[in-house]
Amino acid sequence: MPTPIRTLLADPPWKFADRLPGPNRGAERNYKTMSIDDLERFVLPPLADDCRLFLWRVSAMVPEALRVVAAWGFVPKSEIIWIKRTVHGKLWFGMGRQVRLSHETCIIATRGRPEVLSRSVRSVFEAPWTRHSGKPDKFYGIVESLSPGPHAELFARQRRPGWLSFGDEL
């Protein structure tokens, strides 16, 4: 039997009720999405009793993200904020339903009492935006410095050395 995962990362394919104009705007034009009910029922890989979850949420679906965290057996503890920059260092001018977003939020949740590897990890970091729903390499380094392995990523868009990766875009 494989070693249970101690750190789980997920950027769920959130399904929105609205449609955005333009050929590439919105999640459904970039990848298959899932309903909240389907995400809540999603079968997780074997997890350690003491495990940490990093779950990216969208600003328009905070209660839904917290439902998924709870359905997966985790308790929210903190958040990490990614301040998005352009490749030229300017603040990103993203989409938004009320305001134009320049950040993304990742919920940190736990089950049991997972080990904290570093107590000097800050809750905010800055990095360039790369592509729709893509996350910067810097974030993975933050996760690895904070939380022990084995590490696994659900809904992964690319493989990472030393990580288990699960996703239909691999």
N, C-alpha and C positions, 0 to 999 in steps of 0.2 A: 504494500500500500504506500503511495507517495506521501511525503511529509506534508502535513496540513499547512495551508497558506496562513501567514501571520500578518501580511499586509495586502489589502485588496484595493485596487484603484478602479473606478468606473466613471465613464463619461456617457451616461445613458442616452440613447437616441430618442429624446423626448418628442412626443407627438403634440403639436400645437393645433388648436381648434381653428386658427385663422390662416389665411394665405397671404403671403407677401408678394408684391409685384416684382417683376424682373425674372430673368431666366435662371439665375443661380441663387436667389435669396430664399432663405428658409431651409430648414433641415430636410424636409421631404424631397427637395430637389437635389440633395447631395448624398443621401443614404436612406436606407429603410428605417422607419421610426417604429416605436412601440407605445402602446397605450399604458397608462399608469397601472391598470389592472394587470397587464402582461408583465410589466416591470416588477410589480409586487410579487408575482408568482414565479419570477425568473429563478431557475435552478442554479445555485451557486456551486462552485467547486468546493472540495473538502477544506474547511477552515479550522484553524486552531481555536481552542477555547478562549485564548487571549489573542485577540485580533483587532486590527485597526482598518477602518474603511475611509478612503478618500473618495468622495462622491461629488462630481461637478454638477452644479445645479444651474438652472436658468432663473433670471430675476422674476419672470412672469409666473413661475411655478414653484414658489417656496413651500407651500403646504404639501404639494404633491411630492416634492423631493423628500420632505421629512417623513411622509407616509412610506416611501420606498425604503428609507433608512430603517424605520421601525419594522417593516415587513421582513427585512433581511436580518433582523435580530440585533441591531446596533442602536446605540444611544448617542445622539449628537453631543460633542464636547467643545468644538471650536470650529474656526474657518480659516482658510487661506485665501487671500485676495490676489489675483493676478492683474496688475495694472498693465494694460496693453499699450505697446508703443509701435510706431511704424518702423520700417527699417532705417529711417532717417532720424529716429529718436523722438518724433512728435507724438503727442497723445493720440491714440487710436480714436477714430470717429465711427463707432459701430452702429448696429441696428438697435432699435429699442421701441417699445410700445408706448412709453410715456416720455422717456428721455433717451438720448443717444448714448449708449453704453460704451465705456472705455475700460471696463474691467470684467472679469469673470470670478465667480465664487465657488470654492470647493469646501464642502462640509467635511470635517474630520469627526468620525464617530468611532466608538469602541464597543466591543463586547468583552467581558472579562476585564483583566488588568494588563493590557499589553505594555511591554517595556518601551520606555522613551529613551532613544539612543543619545539625543542631544537636547539640552534645555536652552540652547541659544538660537533655535530656529524662529525667525520672525514670521508674523502672520501676513505680511504683504511683500510681494516681490514684483519687479518690473522685468519685462522681456518683450521682444518683438512678436507681433502677430505673424503667423505663417500661412495658414489656410483655414477654411471653414471647419470649425470644431477641433482643429489641431492644437495640441498643447506643447509648450516649449520644453526643450531638453532640461532647462534649468529646474523646472518643476519636478521632474523625475529625480534629480539630484537632491532636492529638498526632501522628497518622500524617503529616499534611501538614507539620508542623514538622520531622519527622525524615527523611522520605524524599521524593525528588523525583518529579514526575509524568512522564508521564501516570499517573494513579491509576485503578484499576479495582476493583470489588467484585463477587465471585461470590456467588450466593445472596442477592442484595440484596433487601431488603423495601421499600425506597423509593429514589427517585432523589436524588442529591446534585449540586448545581451543580459543574461542573468535573470530575466523575468519570464514567467509563464504568460502567454498572450492568447486571449480568446476573442474572436471577432470575425464577422463574415466579410470584412474588407481586407483581411490578411492575405 
